[in-house]
């Protein structure tokens, strides 16, 4: 703990009478801003282990400082970062994550491997499904063209029969032959539609079978993802101000903790400080590095 406490012998700013709410207002307390400036200068100099890890980060990162008072009344601050830094959860000079990495490694790699298997199987089925869907669209278009051509042919035959009927006497037996031709045309259209429906049904059945498998894999993937997320949430038991453990799921009940809950710099700093009996005085967070693609953060 001593290695993580960065001492501030003479803070220039007056200490607050009580811990300022981290979300109240837009500016951190002056003493927290002072501590943030110290960390920023260190990151800028690029000499320390903290600065080296920050420099290795390919994207920008949210950092935080928590000004604290220890058992001996000394004032200092802790430094932390959100999520991982340069691909690592633990970086010398920064507070550790709120969970036990060893416990996490007991299930996370296997869970990720299972998710990768499900994703690969899902991708394979989607790859098989895509050309079948395209084939069905083409088949229906071709069937529509064939039926349209047959109907056009039958309309011409109908007009020809009408002309022939006009030339026949009412009792001419050839009327029966023309009626038979008309019935034959209707039968031909029914047979074509039936043939089309059978051909399309075979493709639809294949697509439905693939669709059911895809749905099942998506269900399995969602269940596995939720299971892993639940196991992760169970690992987070940060200490509160009295030193007791906080259940992350209970803290968000009746809802569920959002993704990344507990990984931000502020909860990591407060949890570490509480666990080691440090009195929190003020907190500040700042963005360091290139802005994210979504915007809203600035160096």
N, C-alpha and C positions, 0 to 999 in steps of 0.2 A: 504493500500500500504506500510505503514511503516513496518508492520509485515513481509512483503515479501522481503524487501530490506536488504540484509546482508552487513553490512558496512565493508569496507577495509580501515582502517585509514591510513596505510602507505604501499601501494603496493610496493613490492620490484622491480617489473619490471617497466620500463619506459612506459608511455602510448603511444599508436600509434597516429600519427598525424591525421589519418582518420580511419574510421571503416574498418578493414580488411574484404575482401570478405570471407564469411564462407566456400566457396567451393574452394578457391584458396590455392594451396599448400596442404601439408599433416599434417602440425603441426599448432596448434592454436597459436595465439600471446601469448607471455610470461605472460602477465597480466591475460589473460583468463585461461591459464594453471594454474596459481597461484590460481585463484578462484576455478577452478575445484578441485585442491588439497585440498582446504579448505572443499569443499562439500564431497569429498571422505573420509577425516578424520572423518567428522561428521557421514557419513554412516557407517564407520568402527566402531566407538565408540558405535553406537546403542542406544543412549540416547534420542535424540530429536524425535519429531513427524515425521519429515522427515525420520529419520533412521528407526523408527519402521515400517512405511509404506513400506519402501524399503525391510526390513527384511521379511515382510509378503508376498512379491511377490514370487510366486513359480518359476518363470522363470527369466532370466536376463532381464534387462531393459536399454534402452538408456536414459541417463540423459544429461542435458545441463545447462550451466551457461552463463549469459549475464552480462558482466561488464558494468555498467552505471554510469552516472553523473546526480544527481538530480538538482533541481532549485537552491539549495544553494551551488552547487559546490562540494558536498560530493560524494565520490567514493564508490561504493558498487556493489553488484551483485545480480541478480535474479536467482532462481533455478527452473528448470522445468523437466518434463519427457515426454516421447512419449506415446501417447495413454492413457491407464488407468494404474493405479498403485494399485496392490492388489485389483482389481475389482472396483476401484473408480476413477471417473473423477476429483474430488476435494480432495486434500490432504493438510492439513495445512502446511504452509511453502513453498509450490510450487505454481507457477502461475496457474490460472484456465484455463480451455479449452477456445477455441476461440468462442464457441457457448453458447447460453442460454439454460441451462439444463431444465428449466421449459418449454420453448417452445418445446424442443426436446421431453420431456415426454408427450406433448400434442398429439403426433401422433406416436411416435416410438413403444410403447407397443402394440397398436392396429395393427400397421403394422407388427410387429414381430409375433403377434398371427395369423394374416392372412397368413403370409408366412408359419407358422407351420402347419396350416390347409391344405394349398396347398401341402406341403411336405408330410404330412400324407396321403392325398388322392393319391398323386403320388406314394408313396411307396406301398400302397394297390393295385393299378392297376398293378404296376410292379411285385408285388407278385403273382397276378392272372395271369399275362402274362407269367411268367417264366415256369410254368408246361405245359401250352398250347404249348409253343414253343418247349419244350422237347417232348411233345406228338406228335407234327407234324413231328419232325425229326424221331422219332421211327416209326410213321405211314408210312412215305415215304420209310424208310428202309425196312419195312415189305412188302410194296407194290412192291418194287423193287425185293425182294426175290421171292414173289409170281409170278410176271411176268416172272422172270428168270426160275423158275421151270416149269411154263406153256409152255414157249418157248422150253425148253429142252424136255418136253413131246411131244410137237408138232413136233419137229425135229425127234424124234424117230418114231412117227406115219408117218411122211413124208417118212422116209427111208423105212418103212414097205410097204407103198403104192407103192413106186418105185419098190420094189421087186415083189410085186403082179402084177404090170402093165407089167413087163418084162415076166411074165408067161402067160399073157393073149394075145389072138389074137387081132389084131387091131380093129376088129369090135365087140368084146365082149361087151355086154351091161353093164358088171360090171365096165367098165371104168367110166360110168356115176356115179355110186355109189362112186367110189374113188374120183372123182372130187367134189361130194357133201360133202364128208368127209373133203376135203381140204378147201372148203368154210366154213364149220362148224368150223374148227380150227381158221380160220381168224376171224370169227364172235365172237368166244369165247374170243379171245385176245382183240378185240375191246370192248366187254362188260366188261371185267375185267378192262381195262384201263379207261373206262367210270365210272365204279363203284369206282375205286380208285380216280379219279378226283373229283367225287361228295363228297366222304368222306373227301378228303383233302380240298376241297373248303369250307366246313362247318367250319373247324378249321381255315383256312386262314381268313374267314369272321370274326370269333370271334377275332382273333388276330388283324385284321385291325381295328375293332371297338375299341378295347382296345388301339391300337396304336394312333388312332385319339384322344382319350380321353387323353392319356399321352402327346401327342403333345400340345393339348389345355391347359393342366395344366402347362406344361413347359412354354408356352407362357404367361399364367397368372402370373406364378411365376416370370418370367423375368420382366414383366411389373411392377409388384408390387415392386420388388427389385429396379428397376430403379426409380420408383416414390419415394420410401423412400430415395434413394440416392440423388435424386434431392432436396427433402425437407431438407435433412441434409446439402447439399452444400449451400442451400439458407440461412442457419443459420450462416454460416461462413462469417463474415464481419470484418476481422481484420483491425486495424488502421494502416495507413501508416505513414511515417516520418512526414508528415504535420498534422497528426491527423484526416485525412479523412478516410472514410471506403473504404475498398477494396472488390470488388465483386469477390468471389472465382471463379465463373463460367467465368466471363469476363477475369480473369487473365489467364485462361487456354484455352480460345477461340482461334481458332475455334474448338479445341478438348474439351474433358470433363475432369474434375478433376479426378485424379486417386483415388482409394480407400485409405482412410486414409489421404487424402490431408488436411493439416492444423492441423493434430494431432501430428506431430513431435515436438520435444522439441524446435527447433530453431524458427519456426513460432509462437509458443505459447509465447515464451520469447519476441520476437521482437514485436508481437502484443500488449502484455501487456505493455511493455515499452513505445511504441508509444502512447498508449491510456492514459498513465499517464504522458506524457511529459518528459520522461527520455531520456537522450542522450545516444545512444548505443556506446560503446567504443570497445568491442571485445567479441567474442563468442567462446565457445568450447563445444563439446559434447563428451561423453565417455560412454562406455558400462560397466554396473555393474552387476555382477552375472554370473550364468552359461551361456555358449555360446548357441546360438540357434541351433536347429537341422540342420538348413541349413548351419551353419558355417558362417565364415566371421566376427564374433564379438568375442572379447576377453575381459575378465575382466582386 
